Amino acid sequence: MWAVDSSSNYLTTGSGTLNQMMVEWTTADVTTPVVMYGTTNGSLTTMVSATTKTYNASSMCGSPANSTGYIDPGMLHSALLSNLSYNTRYYYQYGDMSLGMSSVYSFLTGPPVAASSTVHFLMMADLGHTTLDSADEYDYDIAGDMLNYSPEGSPERADQTIQQIINDNEYQQGASRGTVNAMAADTTQNWTLTFLNGDVSYARGEETMWDVFMDQFEVLATKAPVMLVAGNHERDFPSSGDRYNTAEDSGGECGVPFYQRFNMPYNTSMPYLDDQGTTRTPSWYSFNHGPIHFLGYTTELDFSPGSPQYLFITTDLAAVNRSVTPWVVVNGHRPIYTTSTSGGTITSVTQVAEDLRDALEQVFYKYQVDVTFHGHDHIYERTCPVYKKICQDTNSDGSAGGPMHVVVGNAGYELSWFANPTPPNYWDKIVLEHGYSRCTANMTSLSCEAISSVTGIEMDSWTLMKPMNWVPAGPTNMSAKIAAFNTIYNPNGNVGEIFGLPGANYTATFTPVYEAFLAQDALVISQLTSNSSVSKVLERAVNGNLGTGTADTMVDVWGVLQPAYNVLMSLISSGNVSTSVTAAADPIIIPMFQQIQAVAAAYNTSGGLWYESTRSSSSGSTAVSTTATAGK
């Protein structure tokens, strides 16, 4: 279920009208699709017909999406429920009156678009999918032809199996189901919106993974409308019109399944030409919900000054009526601020963040955006109210002096261990733990809590304040502030952020692993590295400090390594391994496995890795204080 909920003064943002709801579902065959709905369960008296569409392999841009990964997605149905009342619970079911209808679900509509309204919404990014039985998934385009594998039972086949376990670990996102279920079970408020800011299913060209994702997501999507923006794993593929033109992150999908499955309020009446001369429909939108103006944009398409998307963003923000919607929230995928130390290419996190700041930070500051939510970094992190890497003082009226930037990419995918070990002082909170955010806004406050989907505890909370009947500073005043600020801005910023320098905190995080290595003779380690694929498994699974690890926590490190450990012990017992591996196993590998297992067991009761700045509270915000310790 996807929302199209906007004010009557809907501008150039899309085709939505006042208080509507889009219900979408899939069937295997052509049917006569309808939705029955009403305000009383058991009396669904209003019927609306749905439209139907689909897509095929030829719609996609490359392999595996248009080859080995393709299956028929079925018929995609969409029904628009219109003229809904505010603050009202509606019951609905979908299907075919002759062939059968679904179970009855319900949703709560939002309040009127007005500064006096109160709304509650959920926020996340980088979710993914996992099967109920966590069955292995293999991408044959990457794994290679299984017929080329060594004979079953041979030592070579055992090594290949271990490598396959590691390489395919990222094809499922085990934490995603826990996060979805935790959000669906969260009854602390009556949520009227859910946001998913890109990297939705991680299907990446494997169509069956979209089916797994949609089945998993149903428990949440049937309760409240979901608004989405595309991430790199939905959109990017060479020569498909994306900003980067080199990344194959979508596995050849180039946005087709995403845009066909999720009908956002794009302005279809304003197509544009991309750099390849292809006519495209805009992938950006905005809408109003209660006291908030939401803007959704895509970091995967051109956002530079003069581009169609940039013009939309600047025009939209300039036209917001802050007496009606005092809060402005921007949603995107790749973060405009990041603690990542991954840099060096056009698609790297630090480079894109710099590009976003060059293009949009002044725009967000000028039009007094309150907060942005992004993902891409698989982590929860939050800045102070900031402009050009400098925390801004609270304004005299109590409002924040600049936008706050929150990364919520910790929903399901492996966590990003390559966060800066010595984060710049504009970071207020960093948490390496899976979870989501829940937020509430009224006329004078916008507050959010970051919730662990592992333990259910609150990992962070913050509040932005405005006075009653707040009046924003005018464009002239903001332009003068910008001009004055530019004279003191140091673009070089933090060295670690720019160059990706590793630091001591990585070693502290993985102390048992590093100590096991450092305590041994360097020559033995060298032999192990050069002669055994088992060591490469260890390296890939453990070295999260270099951004190459597929495991995000010690629990997942052990989950990945335990099968390898079992195979290794079996091989050692049979004598079917090289001399160097046997010589190194007892003093190096086995103790390392045992220490990782012990840390993983302790982690289950202690949570993730948390960092908090020395500021007791942000300018224009308040934050719950949590001691920053590894393993907390």
N, C-alpha and C positions, 0 to 999 in steps of 0.2 A: 504494500500500500504506500502510495507516494503522495505527498501534499502539493496542492497548488492553492496556497492560502495567502491572499494579498489584499492590499487596501483598494478602495474604490478609485484612488488617484494613481492607479497602476501606470507607470511611465513607459519607458522604452525597454522594459525588462522581460517581456514574454507575453504569452497569450492567456494568462490566467485572469480570472475575475474574482469577485469577492466571495470568500468562504466556500471553496470547493475541495473535493478530495478525489484523487485518482486511485482506483483499485486495479491492480494488474495481477494476472496469473497465467499459467501455461498449461496447455493440454497437448496430448500427442497428436490428435486429429482435429480436423475442422469440425466445429460445433456451432450451435446457436448460443453464443455466450451472453449472459445477463448477470446483473447484480440486483438482489432484492435487499431493501434496507428500510429501517424505520427506527423510531425512538423507543419502542417497546420490544423486548425480547419475546419472541413467539408471535409477533404481529408485524411482519415485514411486508408492508403493503405497497411500497413504492418500488417499481422496477425500472431499470435503465439498461439499455442494450450496450454492448461493448463493440469496439472495433478490433480487428485482428490483423496481425502482420507477422512476418518471419524474416529470416535471413538465411543465406546459404554460403557454401565454401567460396564461391566466386566473389562474394561481397568483401572477403577479407584480403589482406595485403601480402601474406606470406606464410611460410611453414613455421610451426606445425598447424596453425589455425585453418589453413585451406588444404591440408593434406592429412597426415596421420592423426592429427588431433581433432579433426572435424567429425561431428555427428549431427544429425538433424536436431535442431533445438526445439522443434515442435511449433505449435501455434501460440503466439504471444498476444494475449487479450488485454484491453484497456477500457475501463468504464469510468466516466467522469460523473461524480455525484455533485450536484450543484444546489445553490440556494439553501445551504445548510444554516441552521441556527447556531449562534455563539454558545460556548460553554455548555454544550449538550452532548450527551452520550448517544451515539448511534450504533445500532446493531445491524449486521449485514452478513450475507453469504453470497457466494459466487458459483457459477457453473452453467449447466444447461437444464432447463426445466424438464426436458424429456429424459436426458441421460443421467441426471443427478446433480445435486447441489452440494457445496462444501459444508463443513461445520459452520456454526454461527460464531462470528467474532464481533468485537466492538472497538470503537475508538471514541475519544473525547475531542470535540472541536475546540479550537482556541477561542480566546476572548476577542472583543472588538479591537481593531487597530486604534490604539489610543495610549497616550502617556499614562493614563490612570489604570491601565490594565496590568495584570501580573501573568507571567508565563513561566513554564518549566520545560526545559529541554535537555536532551542527552547529546553528548559529543564524543566522537572517536575517529580513528583513521587506521589504515593498514591492518585490516581485520583478517581476511583469509578464510580458509575452510579446513575441515578435517572430517573424515568419515567416523561413524560411530565405533567401528572396530579398529580404527587407525591402520587400516590395511595399507601396505606399501603401494605407492604410485610410481610408475616408471614412464619417463618421457623418452621414447625410443629415438627421437632425433638427437638427444643429448647422450643417452646411455649407450647407444649403438645397438647393432643387431644382436639379439640374445643368442642367435645361432653361432656367433663368433666366440662365445665364452668357452673357457676351458672345460674339460670333462667334469661332471658332477663328482664330488668327493676328492678331487685333487687339491693339493695345497694352493695352486694358482687360482682355482675356482673360489677357494675360501677367501683369498686376498681380494679377488674381484667382487665377491659378495660384500665384504667389508666396505670396499670403496663405494659400492652402489648404495649401501645403507647411508653413508655419509653424504654422497652427492645428491640423493633424493630426499634427504631429511627435510629440505626446504620446500618440497612439493606439498606438504601439509603443514598447517599452522595449528598445532595442538591446542594452544591457548585460546584460539578463536571461539570454539564452542563454549568454553567456560565463560568468556566475556559476554557473549550473546545471551547465554542463560542467566548470568548475573544481572544484566541490564533488563531482561524481560521480567525478572523476579523483583526488581527494585520498585517498591511501592511507597517510597518515602514521599513522593509527590504524584500528582496526576500529570504525567508527561504528555505534552501535546505535539512534540516534534523530536525526531532523532536525526542527527547529522552523521554522515560517513564521508570523510574527506579524502577519498581516493585510495587506491590499491585495495579494491573491494574484495575480490574473490581469489586473486592470484591464480586464475585459470591459465593465463599466459599461453593461449592457443590450444588448450586441452578442454574441449567443450563439455566433457562430462563433469569437470570440476565446477562449472557454472551450475549444473544441476545439483551437485552436492552442496554448494554454497546456498542456493536458494532454499533448499530443503532445511538446512541448518538455520537460516535467517528467518524462516517463517514465524517462529515463536515470538520474535521481536517485531517484525515488519507488519504483522496483522494487528498489533496493539496501538501503534501510533505511526503517523506518516513519516517517511524517511526522505531526506534531501541529500543528494550526493554531488560531488564533483569528481572528475576523472583524475586518476593518477597515472604515473608512467607505466604501470603494469596493465592498465586498460588501453592506453593511447599510443605509446611510442613504437614506431617502426620506420626504418629508412624509407625516404621518398613518399611518406604518407601525409605530409603537411605539418608534422609536429615541429617544435622549435629546435630540436637537437639533430634530427635527420641522420643519426648514426646508431642510436640505441635500438635494440631488438626486444625491449622489455615486455612488450605485449604478446610476444610469440606469434606475431603476424596478425593479431586481431585488429590493430589500428583503430580501436574504439568501437568497432561495429557491434559486438554483443552488448557492451555497456550502454551505448546510446539507444539500441533497439529495446533493451530490457527496462530501462529506467527513463521515463518521460518527465524530464525537468522542464520548467517554464522558459525554455529558450525562445528568443524572438525569431521565429522562422521567417518573418517578413523582411528580415534584414540580412540576407546572405552576403558573403564577402569572398574575395579571391585570396587564396594562400600563396606562398612563395613559388609553388609549382604551377600556378595559374588555374588551380582547381576551385570551383565554387563550393563553399562550405557554409553550413548552418552554424551560427554562433554557439559556442559551448559555455556561455556565461549567462548569468541571470541575477535578478534580485527580487525580493519580495518583503512585505511587512508582516510581522506577527506580533500582536500585542504592542508593547512599547519599543520593539526592536526592528530596525531595518537590517536585513541580512543580504549580503552580497556574496555570490559564489562565482569564483573565477577559476581558470585552469592555468597551472604553471607549465603545462605541456605544450601550449601554443604561444605564439609571439605575444609578449606583454610589454615590449619596448615602446617608448614614446612615439606616437604616430601610428601605431598598429591599431586595428579595429578593436581589439580587446582593451587596450589602454584608453582609447577614446570612450568606450563604454564605461569603464571604471570611473574616469574623471567626470564624465557627464552625469552619471548616476549619483555619485557622492555629492556633487555640487547641488543636486536637486532635492536632497533629503530634507524633509520638513522636520526639524528637530523638536518643534513644539508638539508634534504628533508621535514621533518615534525618537525619543531623546538618545537612545542607544544605537550604535552602528557596529555590527559584527561582520567581519570578513572571513570567508572560508576558502582555503586553497589546499593544495597538496604539498608541494615542496616548501620547506620553511624559509621564511625571510630572515630569521635568526636561527642559528644552530650551534650546538656544542660539539658537533662532529669535527673530527680532524681528517676527514676523507676529502682530499682535494687533488687538483692537478689536471682535470679534464673539464670539458664544457658541461658534462652531465654531473660532475661531482657536487656533493652537497654544499660544500663551502663556496664553490664558484657560482652555483645557481643562487644561493643566498645573497651573495654580493651583487649579482645581476638584479635580483628582485629589489634589493635596497636601492641600487642606482636608479631603477625605473619607478618604484612605487613608494618608497619610504616617505619621501617628501609629500607625495599625494595623500597618503594616509595621515600624515601629521597635519597637513594643511586643512583637511576636511574633518579632522578630529575624530578619526576612527577610534573606538574604545578598545577593541581587542581583536586580534586575528587568531584563528585556529588553523593549524596546518598539521601534516603528518610527515611521511617519508622517512624521517629518523624514527627508529622503533624504540621510542623512549618517551617519558613524560618530562617536559621541561618548560619553565616559565621565566620570562624576563620581568624586570621591573618595568613600569611605564618608561619607555625609552625612545630616544631619537638619536640616530647616528652613533649608537653604541655608548651613549651617555644617559644615565638615569635622570629623569626629569622631576623637578620638584613639584609638589602638589600645588595646584592653582589656589589663589586666595579664596575661591568659593568652595574649596574642598574637592573639586574634580581633579582627575589625574592630569599630569602635565604632558602626557604623550601616550601613544598606543602601547598596550601590553601585548606580547606575542607568546602564545602557548602552543607547544607541540604535543599532540595527543596520538602519536603513532605507536602507542604501546598496546593496541587492542588485541593483536593476536600473533603477528609475525615474530620471528626471532628477534630478541632485543639487540640494540646497537651498543656493543661494548666499546666502540671506538669514540666515545664521548671524550671531550677534552678533560684530562685529569686535573688541570688547574683552570677551571672555567673563569672567564672574565667577570668582572664585578657587576655586570648588568644582568647576570643570571641570579634569580631568586630561589629557584627550586629545580632539582634534577632527580628523577626517580627511575631506576631501572627495575621496573616490575610491570607486569601486564595489568591493564585496567581500563577505565573509561572515566569521563567527567559528567557530572550532572549540575545543571545551572538553573538559576532563578533570576528573573528580572522584573522590576517594577519601576515606577517613575524615578526613584531616588537611589536605587542600588542594582548592581549586577554582580552576582556572586556565583562561584563555582566550587565544587569539591571534586578532587581526583580520588577515585575509589579503586582499591585493589580488587581485581576479579579473582585473585588467589586467596586472599584472606578476608575480603570485605571491609577492611579497615580504611579509614581516611588517610591518604598519603599527602594531601595538600589541600588547602582551601584559601581562597582569596576573595576580596570584595572591592569593587570600584563604586565610588559614591558621586552623586550629583545633588545639588540643592533642588528643592521644589521649583518647578517652572524654570529650569536651567536654560540659559541663553548662551549659545556658543559664541566664541570670539569670531568676529567678522573676517572675511578673506584678506582685507587690508592689514589687520593686526597680525594675522598668521603669517602673511608674506613678510612683514617686517621682522617677526621673530625668526623666520627661516633665514633671512638675509644676515641678521646679526649672528645667528648660530654658525653659519658656514665659515665664519672667520676663525673659529676655535676648533673646528672639527679635525681630528687626526685620522685620516683614512687607513693608516697602517694597523691600527687596532692591536689585537692580541697576536703575538708571534705564533703561538701554538695553534690558534684558529686558522691562520693563513697557511702555515707550512705543514700542519699535521704532525707536530712533534710528539712522540710518545712520552709518557711520564711514569713516575713511581707508583701512582695509584693503580695502574694496570697490574703491576707485580703484586701489590697488596691484595687486589681482587682475586688473583689466581695464585696466592701464596703457596698452597700445597703443591701445585703443578711445577712452579718455578723452582721451589726448593728441591723437589725430586730431581730435576735436571741439574741444577747447579751443584748438588752434592756429589755428582759423579765425575769420572774422568772424562775430559773433553774428547779424547781419542775414541773412546767407546761410543760417546754420543755421535761423533762424526760417522763412525761405521754404521751405527743404527740408522742414521738419517739417510745414508747413501745406499744401504742394502736392503731395506725392508719397507714394503708398502704399509706395513702396520704403523711405522713411525709417521708416515704421511697422513694416515688416518688421525693419529694423535695430534699432529700439527694442525690439520684442518679443523678438527673439532675444538681444540683448546685455544688456539692463538687468536682469540677475539680481539686482542690488542692491535692486530694488524688489519682488522676488518675482514678477515677471511674465514672466521669461524662460522659454522652453521648452528652452533649451540648458543643459547642466549643466557642461560643460568647454569649453575652447577648441577641442578636437577636434570636439565636437558643434556649437559655434558655427559653425565652418567647414563642417561637414557640412550644416548648415541653410542657410547663406548662399551656399555655392558655386553651387547652382542659380539663386538669385536674382542672383548676380553674372554668371553666364553670360547670363541673360535680359537683365539691365541692359545689358551690353556689346553685345548684339545690338540692343537698342532704340536705344542711342546711335548705333550705326553706321548704323541705318536712318533716324535723325532723327525717330522717332515717340515723342518724350518732350517734356515741357514745357521751356520755356526755363530755368526755375529749376533743374530737375534737371540739364540739360546744363551750366549754369554751375557747379554745385556738384560735379559728378561727378569732374572731374580733381583739384581740390584737396582734396576731402573723402572721397568714397565709395570711389574706387578705391584710394587709399593705405590707407584703413582695411581694405578687403578684403585687401590684400596683407600688412598687418601681422598681421591675424588668422590668415591662412594660415601665416605664418612662426612665430607663437607655437604654433599647432596642431601644426606639424611638430616643434617642439622639445618639446612636451608628450609626444609619443609615447615619448620616451626618458627623460622626467624624472618622470613620475607626477603625483600630485594635489597639493592644498594641505593641508598638515599644520600643526597647532598642538599644542603641549604646554605644560603649566603649568611653572612654575619649581620645583615640588616634584620632588625626585629620585625620590620614590616616594610612593604614597598611604598613608594610615594603614591598616594592616591589609592592604596590597597592595604588590606590586612592579610596576614598569612599565619596559619597555625605553625608554631615552632616545633621542629622535629630534629633531634640530634642526628648529625650526619655520620653514620658508621657503616663500614662494609659489613654486610651480613644482617643488617637490621631489616 
